[in-house]
Amino acid sequence: MSLTQATPLLIKEPGFLFHALLASSEPLHAAAGSTYDADPWPAAWIPWGPTLEGSVFANSQNVEPIRVAELFDAVAYSVTEVTTTLAFAVTNYTLHNLRRAMNAPSSLVTTVSGTAATLSSKLEPPDPSEIVRSMIGWESLDHTLRLVGRQCINGGELQSTYGRGAAAGIATVWNFERPASGKPFAFYGAGVDRLGA
């Protein structure tokens, strides 16, 4: 029997990122025509907008060996820690995106004066007691894959570079926590191809 290599089902584009308040309703994740294109994200999910270089999902499982005195090799490995993050730098530079990155509630963006073209607004950082968790969503450009982080906090360094010839970004690293019920995150795939073998 000769072997052949199938064309891989790739993810080649950054996709779309969303932010929602904790405990917001997820999309139905109802597929039609092998995509989620007809299943919009609810209004509570606010698009972050473009990013500097896309996003990076990481799921790290730390394992430790279990040993006995009589053997050199480990007799088993035990998972001791799981860390999941989604990192990206948003280029849609707004006070509300800065607020979200600071884990701050919307009440910390206030009006200084005016309206419309004369509007002046202010963002102040949260006190420790004001920090809030969020939900984070991602969808592939072809609308066949989704990721929902159900309870997340930005734990990265909020750093922006203001310079010539490059867009400033709001850098974030969203750490996924286990909510009171359910799992920290879920991937959803539309159609048989995204299910795989």
N, C-alpha and C positions, 0 to 999 in steps of 0.2 A: 504494500500500500504506500503510495507516494504521499508526502506531507505537503500541505499548502498553508500559507499564512494569510489569514483573513485581514482585510483592511480594518484598522482599529477605529473605534468610535471615539473620536477625540473631543476635547474641549479646547478650543483655540482662541477664544475671545474672553475679555474680562467679565462680561455679563452685567447684571443689575444688582445693586445693593439697596436694602431697605432698613428702616429703623421703626420700632413701634414701642409703645408703652408696655410695661410688664402686664401679662395676662390678656393681651389683645387677641382677638380671634384670628386664627390662621386662615389662609385661603382654603378652599375645599380640597385642593389638590386633585381635582377631577380632570382626567386627561380626555382629550378628543382629538382624533387624527394623530395620535402619538405625541401630542404636545400639551402644554398647559396654557397655550396662547389665549384660549377662550375662558380661562379661569383667572380673573384679575386678583391682585392682592387687595384686600379690603382697604378702605380709606384711612384706617388707623396706621397703615404702613407707609411711612414717608420715604420717598426715594432720596438717597444720599447725593446722587448725581455722579459725574465722572470722577475718576481717581487718577493719581499720577501713574501708577503701574499695575493696575488691577488689584486683586486681593490674594491673600495666601491663607489657605486653610491648613491647620496642623492638628493632628491628634497623636499625642505622645503617650505610650504606655511604658512605665518604668517597671522592669522585672528584676527581682533579686533571687540569687540561687539558694536553694535549700541543700545543705551538705551534711554528710555524716562523716565521722572520724576515720572510718575504715576505707573510704573511697576518695579518689582524687576528683572524679567528675561529680557535678551536681546531680542529685537524684530527682530533682524537680525544680521548677521555677515558679515563683509566686508574683503576681501583679501587685505592686505596692502603691502605685500612683498612676492616675490618668489625668492628663492636661490637654484641653482642647481650646484652640484660639482661632480667630479670624482677624487678620491684619490687613489694613488698607489705609491709604492717605487720600482724603477727599479734596478735590480742587474747587468744589462749590463752596466758596469761602463766605459763609453767612454767620450771623450771631447764633442762630438756632443750631447750625451744625457744630459750631464751637461748643455750645451748651451741651449738646448730646455727647460730644467727646469728653466733656468734663464730668459726665455722669450727673448733670444738674437738672432739676425740674424746670419746666417752662416758666414758672413764676419768677425765675431769676433774670429773665429778659423783660425789661420794663421800658416804658415810654418816658423819655426825658421831656420832649415837647413836640408839638406840631402833628401833622398828618400828611399822608401821601408824600409829595415832593419835599415837604418841610419836616418830615418825620425824623426825629433823633431818638435812637434807642440805646439802651445800656445793658451789658451783660456783666454780672459779677460772679466770681467763682463760688461754688457751694461750700458751706461748712460741712464737716464730717456727718452731722446729723441730717443734712439735706441730700446726701448722695442717693441716687436712685439706680436701680437695675433696669435693663432694657431687653427687648427682643431684637434680634438681628436676622435679616433674611437675605438670601442670595438666589438669583435665578440665572441660568445660562442664557446666552444670547439666542440660542435656538429654541428656548422655552421647553427643554426636555429634562432638565435637572433643577431641583430646588434644594436649598438648605435652610433650615429654621433653627436658630439658637434661641432656646426658650427662656433663659435667664442669663444675662450677660452683663459684665462690667468692664469698662475700658481700664486696663491696667498698664498700658504703655505710657511712654513719655510723650506728652502733648508738645510736639515740636514743629514749628513752621519756619521755613527759611524765606526771608523776604529779600530777593535779589533780582538782578537784571537777567533777562533772557530765559527765565524759567517761571512756571506757575508755582505759587506757594500752596502747600498742601497741609491739611489737618491730619496728622498721622495718628492712627489709633491701633490698638491691639485688644480686641474683645475677648475676654476670658469667659468661657462657658461654665456656669455653675449648675448643679443639680437642683431643679425646682422642688417645691414641696411635694408635688406628685408628677410622675412621668420622668422621662429621660431628658438629659441636658439638650440634646439636639436630635434632628432627624433629617436624613436625605430622602428626597422623593424623586422617582424616575418615571417618566411618561413613555409608554409603549414597550413593546417586547425587546427592542434593541437595547434600551437603557437598562432593562432588567438583566440582560446577559445570561450566560450559562451557569 
